[in-house]
Amino acid sequence: MGEDDLLADIFNNIIQDRWSEHLEKMYRFWQTVLLEEHTYFGSPFVPHAKLPVEKQHFERWLKLFYDTIDEYFIGELAEKAKWQGERMAQMFNMKIDHYRNHPNQKVL
């Protein structure tokens, strides 16, 4: 994401020089989701709620996510990761859209 033409500016402007910290948090999140090793505690949506992203950004993220999985993994868990990634992208996209259309609602 930090090097992708579509996503780089969005994430680099927010994360800045804290990429290693952010990546560690992402690793813990996916470890919790995919491996059921509960190392992530938090609410992943809240920090993303006000990002200037649209459907095209989620589609690009999914492509990068799938490409990375395909490069390093095969099998049932790899397919589960893709399915979970797609669910996460759809949910985040819908929730961001919802909060944009209802700006007075508290982000959960």
KAURMO-V399701 format. One record per pair of residues at least 24 apart in sequence whose C-alpha atoms are under 6 Angstrom apart, sorted by the first residue. I is the first residue (numbers start at 1). J is the second residue. Records with the same first field share a line. If there is no record, write none. Layout:
I = J / J
//
This chain:
49 = 96
58 = 89
//
